Amino acid sequence: MADQANPFESLQEQVDDAAAFLDAPAGVLDRLKNPERVLETNLTFELDDGSLETVRAYRSQFNGDRGPYKGGIRYHPGVSRDEVKALSGWMAYKCAVVDVPYGGGKGGIAIDPADYSESELERLTRSFAKELRPLIGEDRDIPAPDVNTGQREMNWIKDTYETLENTTAPGVITGKALDSGGSEGRVEATGRSVALAAREAFDWLDRDLAGATVAVQGYGNAGSVAAALLDDLGADVVAVSDSSGGIRAPDGLDPRAVKTHKAETGSVSGYGDAAALTNEELLTLDVDLLVPAALENAIDGDLATDVRADVVVEAANGPLTPDADDVLVDKDVYVVPDILANAGGVTVSYFEWVQNRQRFYWTEERVNEELERVITEAFDGMVDAYGARDTPNLRTAAYVVAIDRIVDAYDQAGNWP
C-alpha cells in the first residue's frame, strides 16, 4: 500500500494531466491546484474525568467559483493538512463533474473516535463547530459527514451554529437526521452512485453486470451499500473487507447479512463459512469489478501490477495513486474515478440543502430518481470527453469536464481586484 504517498501531490498531478487537454492560461490552472484558504486549529476539550486534551483540526476551502464550499468532516488519526487540502480539491472537481453548483471543502480532526466516549465526542465536535462558525454558513461553506462521522455529529454542529447565531439555519450542514432537516436517501447516496456508475460502465463496455464478480475493499457505509445494490443488480459479491481483514466466498456473499454480522461483531471477519483474506489479497483478486471503498492511496504503482480486475469503480476518495493509474491504463483496466463514482453523497447533500432552503422536502423516490439522472448524465459527459479529447483514461476525461466548467465560471466572473 502507498501509505506514504502525499494525496495533495496526487491531486495536483491529476490536474496537470488534464491541463494537457485544455486551453486554459497557466495562471488560472495554478489557481486550480491550491486551496483558497485552510483553517488549522487546536481544539482543547474536557474529558469525562475532568482533564483537558488538545487535538489538531483542519478545514480547507478549495475554489468557490461555482458556489459555496462543500465537503465532509472526518475523524481519523491520519487527518493532516495535506490530506484535507487534497480532499477539498477532489470535492471541487467532483461537484463540477456532476454539475452541482458548489466549490470544494473538507475538514477533519486527527483522532481515533473509538478512544472517546459519546459525551467527549460531543464536546469536541461542538468545540470544532465554534471554530468553524466564522467560515461556514448556508451560502459560504456547508460541511457534511465523512469517515467516522454521521448524522449525530452533523446534528451537534447544526445546533451549535444555530445557538451561537441565534437563528435557525438547517442548510448550514447536510447529512443530518431526518427530524433535524435531513434528506431521504442521503445515507445510501454514496453507495448508490457507486452502483449506478458501475452499471453505466458495464453498459458502456457492452458487458453484463448480472453475474459479474465483485470485490469490495472497505465495508463502511459506502462499501456496504454499494455491495448490496450491486447484488440487487445481479452481480455476485465474492469478497469484502474492512480494516481488520477480509472474507471471500467464490459462490457469493449476502452483502446485507455481512453488514448485520459486522454491526454485531465489529468486523466482517468470521462471517459464516467464508474464507479469510487480507486487504491486499482482496485488491488483487481475479474479479470483474473491484470497488476500493476505504481510504486514499489503497493501490500504488507496485500493487497495481497485480490488480486483475477488469473494471475499478472508486468509492473512496483517491484510492489509486497516479502511478497506479498509469499501470492500469497499460493493462487496459477501466477506472471510473472517485470524482464521479462517489459523487452521490454530495449530490444528495445538494438536494438536502435545496430542501432546507425551500423548507419543502422530497420523497425518497424523487431523491433517488434525481440522483440517477445526475450520475448517468455525468457519466455520459465523461465518456464523451474521453472520446472527443482522446484522453488516456476516464479520470483525465472527468477532470477535463470539471476544470472546463470551473474555468468558465471564473472567466464569466472576471478577476477582482
Secondary structure, DSSP 8 states (H G I E B T S, - for coil): --TT--HHHHHHHHHHHHHTT----HHHHHHTTS-SEEEEEEEEEE-TTS-EEEEEEEEEEE--TTSSEEEEEEE-TT--HHHHHHHHHHHHHHHHHTT-S--EEEEEE-S-GGGS-HHHHHHHHHHHHHHHTTT-BTTTEEEEE-TT--HHHHHHHHHHHHHHHTS--GGGS-S--GGGT--TTTTTHHHHHHHHHHHHHHHHTT---TT-EEEEE--SHHHHHHHHHHHHTT-EEEEEEETTEEEE-TT---HHHHHHHHHHHSSSTT-TT-EEE-HHHHHT---SEEEE-SSTTSB-HHHHTT---SEEE--SSS-B-HHHHHHHHHTT-EEE-HHHHTTHHHHHHHHHHHHHHHT----HHHHHHHHHHHHHHHHHHHHHHHHHHT-SSHHHHHHHHHHHHHHHHHHHH----
